[in-house]
Amino acid sequence: MNLFHAPLREPMKYDNAHEPVRKYDCFAVWPPVSGFRAQPHMLRHSAITKMRQAGVDRRVAQEIGGHVSASSQNVYSHVTDSDKREAVEMVAAARRQAQS
């Protein structure tokens, strides 16, 4: 959302989002990775992944991400190693409970 540039309180356009990322991208990764450049688009991937991990309804994430359909966000929602580990642990716990 534009808080400092016109149009205020409207979705950010690429230029408005790119300015602070360009300014601070040297701090995006530590230690710095040669050739790595942060891009505003990366924030969409992170935000939608975090929303889905937190249990935010798919339709809500769709609206926030500005996607026409819920399936559009599939590209933006990433499965992490911790997601996979949690799934394995949930299945193992359910199996142990069923055997008890």
C-alpha positions in Angstrom: 0.0 0.0 0.0 1.3 3.4 -0.9 1.9 5.3 2.4 4.3 7.9 1.1 3.8 8.3 -2.6 0.7 9.1 -4.7 -1.9 7.6 -4.9 -2.0 7.3 -1.1 -3.6 4.2 0.4 -3.7 2.5 -3.0 -1.8 -0.7 -4.0 1.8 0.0 -4.7 3.0 0.1 -8.3 6.3 -1.5 -9.2 8.3 1.7 -9.1 7.2 2.6 -5.6 8.0 -0.9 -4.3 11.3 -1.1 -6.2 12.8 2.1 -4.7 13.3 0.9 -1.1 14.3 -2.6 -2.3 16.9 -1.2 -4.6 18.1 1.1 -1.9 18.5 -1.7 0.7 19.1 -4.8 -1.3 22.7 -5.0 -0.2 21.3 -5.9 3.2 18.9 -8.6 1.9 21.4 -11.5 2.3 24.2 -11.9 4.8 26.8 -12.7 4.0 26.4 -11.0 0.6 25.9 -13.4 -2.3 27.7 -12.4 -5.5 25.2 -11.6 -8.2 22.2 -11.8 -5.9 19.8 -8.9 -6.4 16.7 -8.5 -4.2 13.5 -7.8 -6.2 10.1 -6.5 -5.0 8.4 -9.5 -6.6 10.2 -11.7 -4.1 8.1 -10.1 -1.4 4.9 -11.5 -3.0 6.3 -15.0 -2.8 7.4 -14.6 0.9 4.1 -12.9 1.9 1.8 -15.5 0.3 3.9 -18.4 1.6 3.8 -17.0 5.2 0.1 -16.3 5.0 -0.6 -19.9 3.8 1.7 -21.3 6.6 -0.2 -19.2 9.2 -3.5 -20.8 8.1 -4.8 -17.7 6.2 -7.7 -18.8 4.0 -6.7 -19.3 0.4 -9.3 -16.8 -0.8 -8.0 -14.1 1.6 -4.4 -14.7 0.4 -5.8 -14.5 -3.2 -7.4 -11.1 -2.5 -4.3 -9.7 -0.8 -2.1 -11.0 -3.5 -4.3 -9.4 -6.2 -4.8 -12.7 -8.0 -7.8 -13.3 -10.2 -8.1 -17.0 -9.2 -7.0 -18.9 -6.1 -4.9 -21.2 -8.3 -2.8 -18.2 -9.4 -1.2 -18.1 -6.0 0.2 -21.7 -6.4 3.3 -20.2 -8.0 3.8 -17.9 -5.0 3.1 -20.4 -2.2 6.3 -22.4 -1.5 6.7 -25.6 0.6 9.5 -25.2 3.0 11.7 -27.9 4.6 9.9 -27.2 7.9 6.5 -27.7 6.2 7.6 -31.1 5.0 9.1 -32.0 8.4 5.8 -31.0 10.2 3.8 -33.1 7.8 5.9 -36.2 8.4 5.7 -35.6 12.2 1.9 -35.2 12.0 1.6 -38.5 10.1 3.9 -40.3 12.6 2.0 -38.9 15.6 -1.4 -40.0 14.0 0.1 -43.5 13.4 1.4 -43.8 16.9 -2.0 -42.8 18.3 -3.8 -45.3 16.1 -1.6 -48.1 17.3 -2.2 -47.2 21.0 
